[in-house]
Amino acid sequence: MTIRLTTPGALVLSFLVAACSAESPAPLVASDVELSAARAGVPMRAAYLRLRNNTGKPVRITSASSPSFERVELHETIFDNDVARMRPVTSVVIEANAEISFERGGMHLMLMRPVGDAASAERVRLDLFDGERLLISVTAMQEPR
């Protein structure tokens, strides 16, 4: 049996093949991932990034970790009588098809008690979780000085 495609039929078939083979975006995408510069005698650092949720459902981040630090916490900066204070938060929700930023003066990751030479490392791996489920692993590069 021979199948003959007319020009319009060939165009439709080409479009369908391209649509099926096109890669869909990752469910959670990180960008602008930075690690604060190391400061002598300070046993903590901060990490900043943007996260894009490409799914049709909210994504919840409940914790973070790094093999380079004993503890990583989700933090936010709040202002109380014109004084900035940092406090840990239990979770962060990224709404469906939305983006959030972890940035100076707002949400950020606090990296505490470096392991080995992590206090001065120029790059650090960070893992973000929803409960026990790993959502994404990223590498934070030290911001330019």
C-alpha positions as CSV (number, residue, x, y, z in Angstrom):
1,M,0.0,0.0,0.0
2,T,1.3,3.4,-0.9
3,I,0.4,6.6,1.0
4,R,0.6,9.8,-0.9
5,L,0.5,13.1,0.9
6,T,-0.5,16.3,-0.7
7,T,1.4,19.4,0.2
8,P,-1.1,20.4,2.9
9,G,-1.1,16.9,4.3
10,A,2.7,16.9,4.4
11,L,2.7,20.2,6.3
12,V,0.2,18.8,8.9
13,L,2.3,15.7,9.3
14,S,5.5,17.7,9.7
15,F,3.9,19.9,12.3
16,L,2.6,16.9,14.3
17,V,6.1,15.2,14.2
18,A,7.8,18.4,15.3
19,A,5.3,18.9,18.1
20,C,5.7,15.4,19.4
21,S,9.5,15.5,19.3
22,A,9.8,19.0,20.8
23,E,11.1,18.8,24.4
24,S,8.8,20.1,27.0
25,P,10.4,22.4,29.6
26,A,11.5,20.9,32.9
27,P,8.9,21.1,35.7
28,L,11.1,23.3,37.8
29,V,13.8,25.5,36.3
30,A,16.4,27.6,38.2
31,S,18.2,30.6,36.9
32,D,20.5,33.4,38.3
33,V,21.8,31.1,41.0
34,E,24.4,32.9,43.1
35,L,26.4,32.3,46.3
36,S,27.2,35.2,48.5
37,A,30.9,36.0,48.8
38,A,32.7,34.4,51.7
39,R,33.6,36.6,54.6
40,A,36.4,35.8,57.0
41,G,35.2,34.5,60.4
42,V,31.5,34.3,59.3
43,P,30.3,30.6,59.4
44,M,27.4,31.2,57.0
45,R,26.6,32.3,53.5
46,A,23.5,33.0,51.5
47,A,22.3,31.7,48.2
48,Y,20.0,33.5,45.7
49,L,18.1,32.2,42.7
50,R,15.0,32.4,40.6
51,L,12.7,29.4,40.3
52,R,10.2,28.9,37.5
53,N,7.4,26.3,37.9
54,N,6.4,25.1,34.4
55,T,3.7,22.8,35.7
56,G,0.0,23.3,35.9
57,K,0.1,22.7,39.7
58,P,1.7,24.6,42.6
59,V,5.1,23.3,43.7
60,R,6.0,23.4,47.4
61,I,9.6,23.6,48.7
62,T,9.8,22.5,52.3
63,S,13.6,22.2,52.8
64,A,17.0,22.6,51.2
65,S,20.4,20.9,51.8
66,S,23.9,21.0,50.6
67,P,26.8,18.5,51.1
68,S,29.0,21.6,51.7
69,F,27.0,22.9,54.7
70,E,25.6,21.2,57.9
71,R,22.4,23.1,57.6
72,V,20.5,25.1,54.9
73,E,17.3,27.0,55.8
74,L,14.7,28.8,53.8
75,H,14.7,32.4,55.1
76,E,12.9,35.6,54.5
77,T,13.8,39.1,55.5
78,I,11.1,41.1,57.3
79,F,11.2,44.8,58.3
80,D,10.1,45.6,61.9
81,N,10.2,49.3,62.8
82,D,12.7,49.9,59.9
83,V,14.9,47.1,61.2
84,A,15.6,44.2,58.8
85,R,15.3,40.8,60.5
86,M,15.8,37.3,59.0
87,R,13.6,34.5,60.0
88,P,13.2,30.9,58.8
89,V,10.1,29.8,56.9
90,T,8.7,26.3,56.9
91,S,7.8,26.2,53.2
92,V,7.6,28.2,50.0
93,V,5.0,27.7,47.3
94,I,5.5,28.5,43.7
95,E,2.1,28.8,42.0
96,A,1.4,27.0,38.7
97,N,3.2,28.5,35.7
98,A,4.7,31.2,38.0
99,E,8.2,32.3,39.1
100,I,9.6,33.4,42.5
101,S,12.9,34.9,43.4
102,F,15.2,34.2,46.4
103,E,17.0,37.6,46.7
104,R,18.7,40.0,49.0
105,G,16.1,41.7,51.2
106,G,13.5,39.0,50.6
107,M,13.4,35.2,50.4
108,H,16.9,33.5,50.4
109,L,18.7,30.4,51.4
110,M,20.9,30.6,54.5
111,L,23.8,28.1,54.4
112,M,25.2,27.5,57.9
113,R,28.2,25.7,59.3
114,P,30.4,25.0,56.3
115,V,31.9,21.6,55.9
116,G,35.6,21.5,55.1
117,D,36.6,24.4,52.8
118,A,33.0,25.3,51.9
119,A,33.4,28.6,53.8
120,S,35.5,29.9,50.9
121,A,34.3,27.7,48.1
122,E,33.4,29.4,44.8
123,R,30.7,26.9,43.9
124,V,28.2,24.9,46.1
125,R,25.5,22.3,45.2
126,L,22.1,23.0,46.6
127,D,19.2,20.5,46.7
128,L,15.6,21.6,47.1
129,F,12.9,19.3,48.5
130,D,9.2,18.8,49.0
131,G,9.3,16.6,52.0
132,E,11.6,13.7,51.1
133,R,11.2,14.3,47.3
134,L,14.1,16.0,45.6
135,L,12.7,18.7,43.3
136,I,15.9,20.2,41.8
137,S,19.6,20.3,42.3
138,V,21.5,23.4,41.3
139,T,25.1,24.7,41.5
140,A,25.4,28.2,43.1
141,M,28.4,30.1,41.8
142,Q,30.0,32.8,44.0
143,E,28.9,36.2,42.9
144,P,31.6,38.5,41.4
145,R,33.4,40.6,43.9
